[in-house]
Amino acid sequence: MSDLSQQDYRDSWRLVCEMTEAASDAVSFARLGTAQLPRLVASEITTLSVCDLARNTRSVVSSPGSSISAADRAAFDRHFAEHPLVRYHATRLGGGSHRISDSMSQAEFRESALYNEYYRRIGIDHVIAVPLFVDRGLLVSFVLNRNGKDFSDRERMLLDLVREPLAALYRHALARQRGFAVLPVTLREREVLEWLAAGKTDREIGEILGMSPRTVQKHLQHIYEKLGVETRTAAVMRALGK
């Protein structure tokens, strides 16, 4: 972090503090993050991207003033599995902020179907993803997009400086989420589901709620049956209305 200035540290700390004070739930966290991160690192389109690694689809919350059309989202999903940032973070659970240019040259990127069918259409040349939550089925990241100049090493360092605090804030916001879709579950099952969405393991959920991992698993089985899903990721996505 030696290339970062004292002002960089102050700006990063201010962003985290402002989001901590104002982000009361997952929705406000997403809106604030997509609005505030471009103040730290310039971005033309900033999103909170929720990628379902099992279904090869994503849902996004976009920065104010920008929008991604349904046709553009469909184009992205067609090339989901080959996206360099999805591939990188899906296989590196502890990976930090990563640029497309960290995985391939600009020439290779511009020749790809992903660029020509999606990024060229929305006027974007450079992308960096800041992972907040990753497991085998779900990848949640802030994604910054811009045209012209690639994201610098210093900008990547800045994003990594706030990444872990924002990831912790995201998990906390999900755990306290009261805006879940209306679901046919009991209060106890809802508590289990909320901590599941926060990225907790069965053992961790049991310790928090005062029950055994086996009891947590029984609650999860009931949740799966009621929601008509088969996996943890699908249950979280259903709870979030995705």
Summary of the structure (lengths in Angstrom):
residues: 242
radius of gyration: 18.4
end to end distance: 37.3
largest distance: 54.6
contacts: 752
relative contact order: 0.14
helix: 56%
strand: 14%
